[in-house]
Structures are given as C-alpha cells and as structure tokens.
Amino acid sequence: MNKPIVFEKPQGVRDFLPGIAKRKREIERNIADCYASWGYQEVITPTFEYMETFQNGLRGEEDRVFKFIERSGKTVVLRPDMTTPIARVVASLLRDEPLPLRLSYNANIFRQQEFVAGRDAEFTQAGVELIGDGSPDADAEMIALAVTTLRSLGVQDFRLALGQVGFVNGILAEHVADHELADRMRFVLADKNYVGFEHLVAQVDDTRAREVLLHIPQLRGGLDVLQRARALTTHETALQALGNLEEIWEILVLYGVEQWVQIDLGLVLGLNYYTGAIFEGYAPQIGFPLCGGGRYDDLLEKFGRSLPATGFMIGIERVLEVLERKGNQKGAARHLLYYLPRDRHISLGFAAYLRRQGYTVTTQRILDLPENEQGDGAIICRLENGRLETEDEAVRIHYDAFLEQQVH
C-alpha cells in the first residue's frame, strides 16, 4: 500500500532524527570554533535572492536552481552557493571595512539534482572567504585551514587535490581552437568523466595536441608533477599557473600540511567563477568531495568592486557520513535519571548539578519503577527515597558531593 503523500518528502531532502541532529550540530559548532580561532567572523545572508545575483557563476546550470516568482514578478532563487551572496555583501554593506576581510558562514544550500545517491537537493555548508588578499599566502591559508579543521573533527585519512585553473585554461587555449569543444572538456573534467574527456580529445586533429591533452588527468602527485607539466607546454598562462602552485606548496610546507595535499593539474570545479588555485578534499569512506574551494578574483568586480578573493567550504553531511562510517562519532553518553514524586526536589537539583559538570541528563518522573527500564542507550540512574542507584561510579561520586553541598 502506498504511503499517504503527507508522509512523503521531496526527492533530495532528509529528516535528521535526534541522535544525528545532535552530531550534526556538534560538527557545525566545532567548525565554527576552528574558523573563529583563525580570525574569521560569521555572516548570515538570506536563504533566497534574485536570480541575477547568481547568474555569473552557474556555468550554464541555471536549470539546477530552485526558482519561484515573487509578487513583484521578479524571479527569486534559493541560494545555490554562499560565495556569491558574500561577494554581494562585501561589495555593498562592507565596502568601508578595512581589508583583508575574513568571513565565515554556516548555511543550507539548495540545488536540483539528478537522482544520484549521495547528492542532496538541500545540504549544509560551512565555509570561509578571505577577501582583499591576492597572494599565494592567502591560498595556502585556505588549504591549511581546511586540513586543520578536518583533523579537528576526527577526519584523518583524507587528501586534498590542489589544482590551478590557469593550467587547464592555458593548455586548452594552446591546443584546442574550438572554444565550444574546450568548454565541453572543462565540463567533463569537472564531472571526473575521464572517458568522456578522452572521447572529446579524439575530436582534436593534431596528434601532438591529443598526446598533451591526454596527459592532463594523469598529472597528479607531489612537487615533481610541476616539472613534468612544464615539459608539456609553452603557454604563458599555464606556466604562470605552475609557478603559482610551486609558491603555494612552499608555504604549505611551512604550515606542515603538505602530507595531506596532492597536486592534481586536471582538477576543474563546477562553478565557473574560479580564476586561480583551487582544491577539493576526499576521504575513502565516501565517493563525493568533503570540501572544496579556491581563488575567484573576478567575482566581486561583477558587483562593482574589484578585489582578489579566495575561500572554501566543508560539506557538513559529508563529514557526518565519514565519521559515522568510521564509527568514531558516538557523541557524549546520556544519563536518564528516574525519580519518584517524593524525590522530585533532590532529583531536579542533582540533574542541574550534573549538567554544570558537562553531563547530558534527562529526568523522568515515574510512579512505579519497571523491572527493566529501557533507556535507549542512556545510562540509567534511579533515585528512590533519596538513594541513588547507578552503575556509573563517577555519577555516584558526584551525587555524594551534591548531597554535601546541600548540607552546607
């Protein structure tokens, strides 16, 4: 029998039940604390904005945004990313603030998806934007902060792929005269569709050009990859991109995070506002990126303020999935304190005492104590006639200290 429609959810959205919701919020708080410790300040922007705000960065994917018409007749969309709204804010409301600006956010993002497991239509991203600094130091700061944040969450076996938009653009400009074909190549590279990339390369007439292009997805590894890449091109844009990556790598070594980073010169990201160094993070537990971002020096100019900028985001649900699969995101133990009506005063007071010590405590008034209470994974405590029964020795010690406080 089909479920009534009132119990159904649209494709691509989910409910978070109490245990998962708690862990999700813990991840968000930990990320916010990490960003704040590096000097980033949170901003909050509207959930929906005018379609025109986002059109510069959608790479022909306007059909993937959720659109509706407001009463004025203007087209409004649920935000498909956070970088563009922050660029709008920086170009207007924060115009007089001193540079560079370090901003952070935690927000739900909305994109219509094809029916693919692991791709949600609504998901949460926590990210940062560093605006007004065009140096390799700023690019390296993004990568170092991403590594630091993921490690602080308990994600250990991850890798960041580091690329540069200028390298792919330079190689394509050098060897692909058909601009439409070059755009299609970028699109399949962004989708990690390397078989599709090979099919497109086959449409290039020049043999040497085909050989060079087929090397692009294979240019992965450490610093030595840059030397291999230099042997493939004489294009100034591509060579400058390689020099930029070399500078960034040297700074990453100073941060001590290079062991989590791999150069990937075939890396292309989906949004088309990126202009320089880009990166994406992966973990073996899931098949989709954990995080990603990069430099977007031209985006603010579209809002009337020309400033260099870089940033990245972490996918909250992706991190949650990794930690759940590793089994190290169990959360703090919960204590369930049963009490008889005559013990209400002491029970509620003791629960408040435990919470001040950092415990999670639920109190439950009962008129008769069943033989086998089911606490749904909680640690059971029972107060009966002023006497505490529990298997948690630390809670028993706290109870003695609490009673002593009451006497004095």
Summary of the structure (lengths in Angstrom):
residues: 408
radius of gyration: 26.6
end to end distance: 64.3
largest distance: 91.3
contacts: 1227
relative contact order: 0.12
helix: 44%
strand: 21%
